[in-house]
Amino acid sequence: MRPRLTLRARLAPATAAAAVALAAALGTTACAPPRAEPGVDAGDPGPDGGDEQVAPVRDCAARFAFRPTGTVESVAVAGAWDWNDRTPLTDPDGDGLYTGARALAPGVWAYKLVVTRPGGQVDWLLDPGNPYRAYDGGVENSGARVPDCAPPALAVTSHVTTAAGSETVLAVARGEGGAAITAITARVRHGGAEVPVAASAITVRGGEVTVALAGLATGKHTLVVEATDAAGATADARVPFWIEAEPFDWRDAVIYMIMTDRFRDGDPGNNPAPSTDAEPSADFHGGDLRGVTAAITDGTFDALGVRALWLSPWVENTAAVYTDHGHGVTAYHGYWPVRARAVDPRLGTAADLDALVTAAHARGIRVLMDYVINHVHEDHEYRAAHPEWFRVGCTCGEPGCDWTERRLDCSFRPYLPDVDWTHPAAGEQMIEDALWWLDRFDLDGLRVDAVKHVEDLAIRNLAVRVEEGFERGGAEYFLLGETAMGWNGDDVAANQSEYETISRYVGEHALSGQFDFVLYHATAYRVWADDARGMLHLDYWTRQSLAHYPPGSVMTPFVGSHDSERILSLTDLGSASPIVHHKWPSDGLPTAPTRDEPYQRAGLALTWLLTQPGAPLLYYGDEYGEHGGADPDNRHMWRPAAARDARQAALHARVAHVGRLRQQLAPLRRGAYVPLTVTEDVLTFARVHAGQAVVVALNRAGEPRQVEIDLGPAGIAGGALDDHLDATSAPYPVSGGRVTLTLPARGAAILSPPSP
């Protein structure tokens, strides 16, 4: 999990990251405080009415600090302003910290630390105290973000959220011209409305502003504080935070993925006419943002225990039709953008998106935007205005153009030029657009598309800007990455590169987590669809995922997505069936199963999924057993309850029950994974959290299985256990730290001690 700056007291820049964040907001690049010049506006008091306490003036020099290891002769900074003109850093007090400053124009400047060691060895180093990166001449460097210092500046230094209120402290600085701060105002966004904060709730003392709020309703709030100076220049700072009974953790989330055009048609008036050149299964079907909002308000997601929604891209896409192996395809999926900041009218309007987010937040549901950072459509507005921002390489997956080996310069399609993140202006604009969407529509994070196909700095710089812009109130904005990798057999060493590639983008100043592709490929069709592997295999690879990803990351396990065959059809036909991998009607496609077993197997797979660590993904329609082959056949229109048959209704009830249990039982959400008794047919494990344990038992066999479980590792020695999946069963007695139960065929039990 990315560490977030949840400050409980006035900030003293004790860490490099905190210092850089504060200094950058106030006009510097390191931990130098703004200079205080009370004489500049003497006799012209600030909004607190006291000219003896005035806000300091922004220090606009770019400041650098570095503590080298080993013996050095000199330390300097060189950068894109002139790589041959080195700015010396000095250590006058001998404490080992070298500092210096340089006047730079506003912008992002590539630089490196130049360390000369005894004997004349010169090392050019990235700045370990600055996570931001910038390219110059095709070379990655540290990036100094130098703001425009003419206006004033605001930076959050402390925020505390209480049961129904908050207290936020900000540092304020005057612009470099020294114009007095004449007004500090604030407003709060909540529930789709914005209201001003009373002046009595705002206290200003020179360079410090305190905003105290009380009587806030449950839900998400965003405090916006604005400073205005005598010259009419303004600055603002945003502080999103939640008022809720239990502080949300992204491990609490079941993430529900919605292919927006294929979910619900809430407004037939925005449906486009059928595309004459498109295959019907690859054309628009009419789902839209209003349809998602209707599902939020009628409790569809509450019934499943869903706490977060990931919607396919809603940015405006091309109207063109393209050919995929002889079949016409439209941009119904949203991954062919032509506008940067416009909602696709075929999905709705900006007002519709506002209403969706407002409805979700009213129920405590977070909303993730699917953000495409790798490419645009060839007709994108930026391609026309800035062709130098893009590159077109070989087509990914074609001979000589491997998806991984050519990950940075291959194009998904010839008509989808790559964003060139080595071009500073291109990368900065893509980040600014992401921040605009997050702020304008009060979103809660991003699902970041095609992570491995962009330079590493794309992820790092995006994460840094999200941290600085939105996480000062303690609400983590989830950055969920997609780095599609595979599985290379039962040897862990053979999968090391798969784990490492996914992990390289996760951590501090990076993604919160990623989709666990290794676990998917190891289990989805090898365990759930086929009998090639059993529960020992499932448990083993689950534990490998927990061991191989960065500590604190919130990974997303899944058994189905918009890019994979439907889990129900895999359990029906098996992964070896060619039909389950077909895409088009002319090739033959899977049909809805007419027997119970596929639904039972899918139900067991989803029960396992929803009891796993992380933030599991539930792909729309899997909850009731939608069938389908490969994309686009895995993207049928979602079926409402009235259109489901008895098997689908039963599967939905089973999945919904487990989803709600995950929401109700904290160990299922946040607990450590503790293996218990495992055989080829039966997997038992516990989730242990804060001294509480929940035991999960899964039977893959087609017949009932009796299992004796050793509960010692879960810390359960005696008493009894209730089965939350079977309200009719009597509590199971625990004797000597062991319990015996009989699991039905392809059945499960979720056990815990009775509530006190």
C-alpha positions in Angstrom: 0.0 0.0 0.0 1.3 3.4 -0.9 2.1 5.3 2.4 -0.2 8.3 2.7 0.6 11.4 4.6 -2.0 11.4 7.4 -0.6 14.1 9.6 -1.9 14.3 13.2 0.1 17.3 14.3 1.8 20.3 12.8 4.3 19.2 10.2 7.9 19.4 11.0 9.7 18.2 7.8 11.3 15.2 9.4 11.3 13.1 6.3 12.5 13.8 2.9 9.2 12.9 1.3 7.2 15.2 3.6 9.7 18.0 3.2 9.7 17.8 -0.5 5.9 17.8 -0.7 5.6 20.9 1.6 8.4 22.7 -0.1 7.1 22.0 -3.6 3.7 23.5 -2.7 5.4 26.6 -1.3 7.7 27.1 -4.2 10.8 25.1 -3.5 12.1 21.6 -4.4 13.6 20.6 -1.1 13.2 21.2 2.6 13.9 24.9 2.6 11.3 27.1 4.4 9.9 30.1 2.7 11.7 33.3 3.6 10.0 35.6 6.1 10.0 39.3 5.2 7.6 41.1 7.5 8.7 44.5 6.2 7.2 43.8 2.8 3.7 44.4 3.8 4.2 46.3 7.1 1.2 48.5 7.7 -0.9 46.3 5.3 -2.1 43.6 7.7 -3.3 40.2 6.5 -6.8 38.7 7.0 -6.1 38.1 10.7 -5.7 41.8 11.2 -2.3 41.8 12.7 0.7 43.2 10.9 3.0 41.7 13.5 2.2 38.3 12.0 2.4 38.2 8.3 2.7 35.3 5.9 6.3 34.6 4.7 7.3 35.2 1.1 7.7 32.2 -1.2 11.3 31.2 -1.7 11.4 30.5 -5.4 14.9 29.1 -5.7 15.1 25.4 -6.6 16.7 23.9 -3.6 18.5 20.6 -3.4 19.8 18.4 -0.5 21.7 15.2 -0.6 23.5 13.1 2.0 26.1 11.0 0.2 27.6 7.7 1.5 31.3 7.2 1.6 34.0 9.7 1.1 33.4 12.5 -1.4 35.5 15.4 -2.7 32.5 17.4 -3.9 28.8 17.3 -4.6 27.0 19.3 -7.3 23.8 19.4 -9.3 23.7 19.5 -13.1 20.6 19.7 -15.1 18.8 20.4 -18.4 19.3 24.1 -17.8 22.9 23.5 -18.8 24.5 20.1 -18.1 28.0 21.6 -18.1 27.1 24.3 -15.5 27.3 22.5 -12.2 25.8 24.1 -9.1 27.9 23.1 -6.1 26.2 21.7 -2.9 28.0 22.4 0.3 28.1 21.1 3.8 29.2 24.1 5.9 28.3 22.5 9.3 29.9 19.2 8.5 26.8 17.1 9.3 27.0 15.2 6.0 24.0 16.9 4.4 25.0 18.9 1.2 22.6 21.6 0.2 22.4 24.3 -2.5 20.0 26.3 -4.6 19.6 27.5 -8.2 17.2 30.0 -9.7 15.1 28.3 -12.4 12.1 29.2 -14.5 8.8 27.5 -13.7 8.6 24.0 -15.2 9.9 20.5 -14.8 13.7 20.4 -15.0 15.7 17.2 -15.4 18.7 17.0 -13.2 21.2 14.6 -11.5 23.5 14.8 -8.5 27.1 14.8 -9.5 29.4 13.2 -6.8 33.1 13.4 -7.2 35.0 10.9 -5.1 38.7 10.6 -4.2 40.8 9.7 -7.2 38.5 11.7 -9.6 35.7 9.1 -9.9 32.5 11.0 -10.9 29.1 9.4 -10.2 25.9 10.8 -11.8 23.1 9.9 -9.5 19.3 10.1 -9.3 18.2 12.1 -6.3 17.1 9.6 -3.6 15.2 12.3 -1.8 13.0 13.2 -4.7 10.7 10.6 -6.3 9.8 12.7 -9.3 11.5 11.8 -12.6 12.1 13.6 -15.9 13.7 12.6 -19.3 16.2 14.7 -21.2 17.7 13.5 -24.4 16.2 10.1 -23.9 17.8 9.7 -20.5 15.9 9.3 -17.2 16.8 11.9 -14.5 15.4 13.3 -11.3 12.8 16.0 -12.0 12.7 19.3 -10.2 9.2 20.7 -10.4 9.5 24.5 -10.1 6.2 26.2 -9.7 5.2 29.7 -10.7 6.0 31.7 -7.6 4.1 34.9 -8.5 0.8 33.8 -6.8 0.6 32.9 -3.1 0.8 29.3 -2.0 -1.1 26.9 0.4 0.1 23.6 1.7 -1.6 21.2 4.1 0.6 20.6 7.2 -1.9 18.8 9.5 -5.4 17.1 9.2 -7.4 15.3 11.8 -10.8 13.7 11.1 -13.2 13.2 14.0 -16.6 11.5 14.3 -18.4 14.4 12.6 -15.8 17.0 11.9 -12.2 17.8 11.1 -9.4 20.2 11.8 -7.0 21.2 9.0 -3.9 23.3 9.3 -2.2 24.8 6.3 0.9 26.8 5.7 0.3 30.0 3.6 3.0 32.0 1.8 2.9 35.2 -0.2 3.9 35.3 -3.8 7.4 36.3 -4.7 6.3 39.9 -5.2 5.3 40.1 -1.5 1.7 41.2 -2.0 -0.2 40.8 1.2 -2.7 38.0 1.7 -6.0 39.8 1.9 -8.5 36.9 2.2 -8.6 33.3 3.2 -11.8 31.5 2.3 -12.9 27.9 2.4 -15.7 25.7 1.0 -16.7 22.1 1.4 -17.9 19.7 -1.3 -20.3 17.0 -0.3 -23.2 15.1 -1.8 -22.9 16.9 -5.1 -23.1 20.3 -3.5 -20.5 22.9 -2.4 -21.1 25.2 0.5 -19.0 28.0 2.0 -17.3 27.6 5.3 -18.2 30.2 7.9 -15.5 32.8 8.6 -15.7 31.9 12.3 -14.4 28.4 11.4 -11.2 29.8 9.9 -8.3 31.1 12.0 -5.3 32.8 10.4 -2.1 33.6 12.2 0.5 34.9 9.9 1.8 31.9 7.9 -0.7 29.4 9.4 -4.4 28.8 8.6 -6.6 26.5 10.6 -10.0 25.4 9.4 -12.2 23.6 12.0 -15.4 21.9 10.8 -18.1 20.4 12.9 -21.5 18.7 12.3 -20.5 17.0 9.1 -22.7 14.3 7.5 -21.5 10.8 6.8 -19.7 10.4 3.5 -16.9 12.0 1.5 -16.1 15.7 1.9 -13.5 17.8 0.2 -12.3 20.9 1.9 -11.1 23.6 -0.6 -9.2 26.5 1.0 -8.3 29.6 -1.1 -5.9 32.4 -0.4 -6.1 35.7 -2.3 -3.5 38.5 -2.3 -3.6 42.2 -2.8 -2.6 41.8 -6.5 -5.7 39.6 -7.1 -3.7 36.4 -7.4 -5.1 33.2 -5.8 -3.9 29.8 -4.6 -6.0 26.9 -3.4 -5.5 23.5 -1.6 -7.8 20.5 -1.6 -8.3 18.1 1.3 -10.6 15.1 0.6 -11.6 13.0 3.6 -14.4 10.7 4.7 -16.7 10.8 7.7 -17.7 7.1 8.4 -18.2 4.8 11.3 -15.2 2.6 10.4 -12.3 4.2 8.5 -12.2 2.6 5.1 -9.2 0.4 4.1 -8.8 -0.7 0.5 -8.5 -4.3 1.8 -12.2 -3.8 2.7 -13.1 -3.5 -1.0 -14.7 -6.0 -3.2 -14.1 -4.2 -6.6 -16.9 -4.7 -9.1 -15.7 -4.1 -12.7 -18.4 -2.8 -15.1 -18.1 -2.6 -18.8 -20.3 0.4 -18.9 -21.8 0.0 -22.3 -22.8 -3.6 -21.4 -24.3 -3.1 -18.0 -27.7 -1.2 -17.9 -29.3 1.1 -20.3 -30.5 3.9 -18.1 -31.1 6.5 -20.9 -32.2 5.1 -24.3 -31.9 8.6 -25.7 -28.1 8.4 -25.9 -28.0 5.1 -27.7 -26.1 5.4 -31.0 -27.6 3.8 -34.2 -26.2 0.4 -35.0 -22.9 0.6 -36.9 -23.4 -1.0 -40.3 -19.8 -2.3 -40.5 -19.6 -3.7 -37.0 -20.1 -7.1 -35.7 -23.2 -6.8 -33.4 -21.2 -8.3 -30.5 -18.6 -5.6 -30.9 -20.9 -2.7 -31.3 -22.5 -0.4 -28.7 -25.3 -2.0 -26.8 -26.7 1.0 -24.9 -25.4 0.6 -21.3 -24.6 4.0 -19.8 -23.7 5.9 -16.6 -27.4 6.3 -15.7 -27.7 2.6 -15.7 -24.9 2.2 -13.2 -26.5 4.9 -11.0 -29.7 3.0 -11.0 -27.9 -0.1 -9.9 -26.3 1.8 -7.1 -29.5 3.3 -5.8 -31.5 0.0 -6.0 -28.9 -1.8 -3.8 -27.5 -4.1 -6.5 -24.0 -3.6 -5.3 -24.9 -3.5 -1.6 -26.4 -6.9 -1.9 -23.0 -8.2 -3.1 -20.9 -6.5 -0.4 -19.3 -4.4 -3.1 -17.3 -1.4 -1.8 -15.7 -0.1 -5.0 -16.7 0.3 -8.6 -14.3 0.2 -11.5 -15.9 1.4 -14.7 -14.5 1.0 -18.2 -13.3 4.3 -19.7 -16.0 6.9 -20.1 -13.8 9.4 -21.9 -15.0 10.3 -25.4 -13.9 7.7 -28.0 -13.8 7.5 -31.7 -17.0 6.8 -33.8 -14.9 4.8 -36.3 -15.2 1.1 -37.0 -12.0 -1.0 -37.3 -11.5 -4.6 -38.5 -10.3 -7.3 -36.2 -9.5 -10.4 -38.4 -12.4 -9.6 -40.7 -14.9 -8.5 -38.0 -15.9 -4.8 -37.4 -15.3 -3.4 -34.0 -16.3 -0.1 -32.4 -15.0 1.8 -29.4 -17.8 0.6 -27.1 -15.1 -0.6 -24.6 -13.7 3.0 -24.2 -10.0 2.3 -24.9 -9.8 4.4 -28.1 -10.0 8.0 -26.7 -10.2 11.1 -28.9 -10.8 13.7 -26.2 -8.9 14.3 -23.0 -11.5 15.8 -20.8 -14.9 14.9 -22.2 -17.5 12.3 -21.3 -18.5 10.1 -24.2 -22.0 11.2 -25.1 -23.0 7.6 -25.9 -22.4 6.8 -22.2 -23.9 10.0 -20.8 -23.0 13.5 -19.7 -20.9 15.2 -17.1 -24.0 15.6 -15.0 -24.7 11.8 -15.3 -21.2 11.1 -14.0 -21.6 13.6 -11.1 -24.9 11.8 -10.2 -23.2 8.4 -10.3 -20.4 9.4 -8.0 -22.7 11.2 -5.6 -25.0 8.1 -5.4 -22.0 5.8 -4.8 -20.5 8.0 -2.1 -23.9 8.2 -0.3 -23.6 4.4 0.2 -19.9 4.4 1.1 -18.9 3.0 -2.3 -15.7 4.3 -4.0 -15.4 4.9 -7.7 -12.3 4.2 -9.8 -11.7 5.7 -13.3 -10.1 3.5 -15.9 -7.3 5.7 -17.0 -5.6 4.9 -20.3 -2.0 6.2 -20.1 -0.3 4.2 -22.8 -2.0 5.4 -26.0 -4.7 7.5 -27.7 -6.6 7.0 -30.9 -5.0 8.5 -34.0 -7.8 11.1 -34.2 -7.2 12.3 -30.6 -7.1 16.1 -30.2 -3.5 15.9 -28.7 -2.3 13.9 -31.7 -3.4 16.7 -34.0 -2.0 19.5 -31.8 1.2 17.8 -30.6 2.3 15.0 -33.0 5.7 15.0 -31.3 4.1 13.6 -28.1 3.5 10.2 -29.8 5.2 7.3 -31.4 4.0 4.4 -33.6 6.1 1.2 -33.4 5.5 -2.4 -34.4 2.2 -4.0 -33.5 2.3 -5.8 -30.2 2.0 -9.5 -30.5 3.0 -9.6 -34.2 6.2 -11.6 -35.2 9.3 -9.9 -33.9 7.2 -7.6 -31.7 6.8 -9.4 -28.3 4.4 -7.8 -25.8 7.1 -7.7 -23.1 10.3 -7.4 -25.0 8.9 -4.4 -27.1 6.6 -3.2 -24.3 7.6 0.4 -24.6 7.5 1.0 -28.3 5.0 -1.5 -29.7 1.5 -0.2 -30.5 -1.6 -2.1 -29.6 -3.0 -1.3 -33.1 -1.6 0.8 -35.9 -4.3 3.4 -35.2 -3.4 3.7 -31.5 -0.2 5.7 -31.2 1.7 5.4 -28.0 2.1 8.3 -25.6 5.9 9.1 -25.5 6.5 9.5 -21.8 10.1 10.5 -22.5 8.7 13.7 -23.9 8.3 15.9 -20.7 5.3 17.9 -22.0 3.4 14.8 -23.0 3.8 13.1 -19.6 2.9 16.2 -17.7 -0.2 16.7 -19.7 -1.4 13.2 -19.2 -0.9 13.6 -15.4 -2.7 16.9 -15.4 -5.7 15.3 -17.2 -5.8 12.5 -14.6 -5.8 15.0 -11.8 -8.5 17.0 -13.5 -10.8 14.0 -13.6 -10.1 13.0 -10.0 -10.9 16.6 -8.8 -13.7 17.5 -11.1 -15.8 14.4 -10.5 -14.7 13.6 -6.9 -13.3 10.2 -7.8 -11.4 7.9 -5.5 -8.6 6.5 -7.6 -7.6 5.1 -10.9 -7.4 1.7 -12.5 -4.2 2.3 -14.6 -4.3 0.6 -17.9 -1.3 -1.2 -19.5 1.3 -0.3 -16.9 4.3 -2.1 -18.3 3.8 -0.4 -21.7 4.8 3.0 -20.4 8.1 4.2 -18.9 8.4 3.7 -15.2 8.3 7.4 -14.5 4.7 7.5 -15.7 3.6 5.5 -12.7 6.0 7.2 -10.3 5.1 10.8 -11.3 1.4 10.1 -11.4 1.5 8.6 -7.9 3.5 11.5 -6.5 1.1 14.1 -7.9 -1.9 12.1 -6.6 -0.3 12.0 -3.2 0.4 15.7 -3.1 -2.9 16.8 -4.5 -5.5 14.5 -2.8 -4.1 12.5 0.1 -3.4 15.2 2.7 -6.7 14.4 4.5 -5.8 10.7 5.0 -8.0 9.3 2.3 -5.9 7.0 0.2 -6.6 7.4 -3.5 -6.3 3.8 -4.8 -4.0 3.3 -7.8 -4.7 -0.2 -9.2 -2.4 -1.2 -12.0 -2.8 -3.7 -14.9 0.5 -5.4 -15.8 -0.5 -8.4 -17.8 1.9 -11.3 -17.1 1.7 -15.1 -17.2 2.6 -18.2 -15.3 5.5 -20.5 -16.2 4.7 -23.7 -14.5 5.0 -25.1 -11.0 8.5 -23.9 -10.5 8.5 -20.7 -8.4 11.9 -19.7 -9.8 10.5 -19.8 -13.3 7.8 -17.3 -12.3 10.2 -14.9 -10.6 10.3 -12.5 -13.5 6.5 -12.4 -13.6 6.4 -11.4 -9.9 9.2 -8.9 -10.3 7.6 -7.2 -13.3 4.3 -6.7 -11.5 6.1 -5.7 -8.2 8.3 -3.1 -9.8 5.4 -0.7 -10.1 4.0 -1.2 -6.6 5.1 0.6 -3.4 6.0 4.0 -2.0 5.4 6.7 -4.7 3.9 4.1 -7.0 0.8 1.9 -7.3 -1.2 0.8 -4.4 -1.5 -2.7 -5.9 -1.9 -4.6 -9.1 -4.0 -7.4 -10.6 -2.5 -10.7 -9.6 -2.0 -12.3 -13.0 0.3 -15.0 -11.7 -2.3 -16.3 -9.3 -5.0 -16.1 -12.0 -3.1 -18.2 -14.5 -2.0 -20.7 -11.8 -5.5 -21.3 -10.6 -8.4 -20.0 -12.7 -8.5 -22.8 -15.2 -6.0 -25.2 -13.7 -7.9 -25.6 -10.4 -11.4 -24.3 -11.0 -12.1 -25.1 -14.6 -10.1 -28.3 -14.9 -8.9 -31.0 -12.5 -5.2 -30.6 -13.6 -4.3 -29.2 -10.2 -5.9 -29.5 -6.7 -6.3 -27.6 -3.5 -2.6 -28.1 -2.5 -1.7 -26.3 -5.6 -4.2 -23.5 -4.9 -3.0 -23.0 -1.4 0.7 -23.1 -2.5 0.3 -20.4 -5.1 -1.8 -18.2 -2.9 1.0 -18.2 -0.4 3.5 -17.5 -3.1 1.6 -14.4 -4.1 1.6 -13.2 -0.5 5.3 -13.7 -0.3 6.4 -12.2 -3.6 4.6 -8.9 -3.8 5.8 -5.8 -1.8 4.8 -5.6 1.8 1.8 -3.4 2.4 0.6 -3.7 -1.2 -3.1 -4.4 -1.7 -3.2 -6.8 -4.6 -6.3 -7.8 -6.6 -7.0 -11.5 -7.1 -9.5 -12.4 -9.8 -11.0 -15.3 -11.7 -12.4 -13.3 -14.6 -12.2 -10.0 -16.3 -13.0 -8.2 -19.5 -9.9 -9.7 -21.0 -10.5 -13.3 -20.1 -12.9 -16.1 -20.9 -15.9 -16.2 -18.5 -15.2 -18.4 -15.5 -18.6 -20.2 -16.0 -17.8 -21.3 -19.5 -14.3 -22.4 -18.4 -15.9 -24.6 -15.7 -18.4 -25.9 -18.2 -16.2 -26.7 -21.2 -12.7 -26.8 -19.6 -9.8 -24.7 -20.7 -8.8 -27.3 -23.4 -11.9 -26.7 -25.3 -11.3 -24.5 -28.4 -14.8 -23.2 -28.3 -14.3 -21.5 -24.9 -11.5 -19.4 -26.5 -13.5 -18.3 -29.5 -14.5 -14.7 -30.1 -17.0 -14.6 -32.9 -20.3 -16.3 -33.7 -19.0 -17.6 -37.0 -16.4 -19.7 -35.1 -18.9 -21.2 -32.6 -19.3 -19.8 -29.1 -20.1 -21.1 -25.6 -23.7 -21.3 -24.6 -25.3 -21.2 -21.2 -24.7 -24.5 -19.3 -27.7 -26.7 -18.8 -26.3 -28.7 -15.9 -25.6 -27.8 -12.3 -21.9 -28.7 -12.1 -20.4 -25.6 -13.9 -22.4 -23.3 -11.6 -21.3 -25.2 -8.6 -17.6 -25.0 -9.7 -17.9 -21.3 -10.5 -19.6 -20.7 -7.1 -16.8 -22.4 -5.3 -14.2 -20.4 -7.2 -16.0 -17.1 -6.3 -16.3 -18.2 -2.7 -12.6 -18.7 -2.6 -12.0 -15.3 -4.4 -14.1 -13.3 -2.0 -12.3 -14.8 1.0 -8.8 -13.9 -0.2 -6.5 -11.2 1.0 -6.4 -8.0 -0.9 -9.2 -6.3 -2.9 -10.7 -9.0 -5.0 -12.2 -8.3 -8.4 -15.8 -9.4 -9.2 -16.3 -9.1 -13.0 -19.8 -8.0 -13.8 -22.1 -10.9 -14.5 -19.9 -13.5 -12.9 -22.0 -13.2 -9.7 -24.9 -15.0 -11.4 -22.9 -17.0 -14.0 -22.9 -15.1 -17.3 -21.3 -17.3 -20.0 -19.0 -16.3 -22.8 -15.7 -17.0 -24.6 -13.0 -14.6 -25.4 -13.3 -10.8 -25.9 -15.9 -9.6 -27.1 -18.0 -12.7 -26.3 -17.2 -12.2 -22.6 -18.9 -8.9 -22.6 -22.6 -9.7 -23.0 -25.3 -7.4 -21.6 -25.7 -7.7 -17.9 -28.9 -9.6 -17.0 -31.3 -8.2 -14.3 -32.7 -10.6 -11.8 -36.0 -11.1 -13.7 -34.0 -12.4 -16.7 -32.0 -15.1 -14.8 -32.9 -18.8 -14.6 -33.0 -20.8 -11.5 -29.3 -21.8 -11.6 -28.2 -18.2 -12.1 -30.4 -17.1 -9.3 -28.9 -19.7 -7.0 -25.4 -18.8 -7.9 -26.1 -15.1 -7.3 -27.5 -15.9 -3.9 -24.4 -17.9 -3.0 -22.0 -15.2 -4.2 -24.0 -12.4 -2.6 -24.0 -14.2 0.7 -20.2 -14.5 0.7 -19.7 -10.9 -0.4 -21.8 -9.6 2.5 -19.9 -11.9 4.9 -16.7 -10.3 3.8 -18.1 -6.9 4.5 -19.4 -8.0 7.9 -16.4 -10.0 9.2 -13.3 -7.9 9.5 -10.9 -10.9 9.4 -12.2 -11.8 6.0 -11.2 -8.4 4.8 -8.1 -7.5 6.7 -6.9 -10.7 8.3 -3.6 -12.6 7.6 -3.8 -15.7 5.5 -3.1 -18.8 7.8 -3.0 -22.2 6.1 -4.7 -25.0 8.1 -5.5 -28.5 6.9 -5.1 -29.0 3.1 -5.7 -32.0 0.9 -6.1 -32.4 -2.9 -9.9 -31.9 -2.5 -10.3 -29.8 0.6 -8.6 -26.5 1.4 -9.0 -24.9 4.8 -7.4 -21.7 5.9 -8.0 -19.0 8.5 -8.1 -15.2 8.2 -6.8 -13.8 11.5 -7.1 -10.1 12.5 -6.9 -8.3 15.8 -7.2 -11.5 17.8 -10.2 -12.8 15.8 -10.3 -15.6 13.3 -12.6 -16.8 10.6 -12.0 -20.2 9.1 -12.8 -21.0 5.5 -13.3 -24.6 4.3 -13.7 -25.4 0.6 -14.5 -28.8 -1.0 -13.6 -29.2 -4.7 -14.8 -32.8 -4.9 -18.0 -33.9 -6.5 -18.9 -35.8 -3.3 -19.2 -34.7 0.3 -15.9 -34.7 2.2 -15.4 -35.0 6.0 -12.4 -33.0 7.2 -10.8 -32.6 10.6 -9.2 -29.2 10.9 -6.3 -28.3 13.2 -7.2 -24.8 14.4 -4.0 -24.3 16.4 -2.4 -21.9 13.9 -5.6 -19.8 14.0 -5.4 -19.5 17.8 -8.7 -21.4 18.4 -8.4 -23.9 21.2 -11.9 -24.7 22.3 -15.5 -23.5 22.3 -17.6 -23.8 19.1 -17.8 -22.5 15.6 -20.9 -21.2 13.7 -21.1 -21.8 10.0 -22.2 -18.5 8.4 -23.1 -20.2 5.2 -25.6 -22.6 6.8 -27.9 -21.0 9.2 -29.6 -24.4 9.9 -26.5 -26.1 11.2 -25.7 -26.4 14.9 -22.4 -24.9 16.1 -19.4 -27.2 15.5 -17.7 -28.1 18.8 -14.0 -27.5 19.1 -12.0 -30.0 21.1 -8.3 -29.8 21.7 -7.9 -27.2 19.0 -9.6 -29.4 16.4 -13.0 -29.4 14.7 -14.6 -32.0 12.4 -17.1 -31.1 9.8 -18.6 -32.5 6.6 -18.6 -30.3 3.5 -21.1 -30.9 0.8 -20.0 -31.6 -2.8 -18.4 -28.5 -4.2 -19.5 -26.8 -1.0 -18.0 -24.5 1.6 -18.2 -23.4 5.2 -17.2 -20.0 6.7 -16.8 -20.5 10.5 -16.1 -18.3 13.4 -16.8 -18.4 17.2 -20.3 -17.2 18.1 -20.7 -13.4 18.6 -20.7 -12.5 22.3 
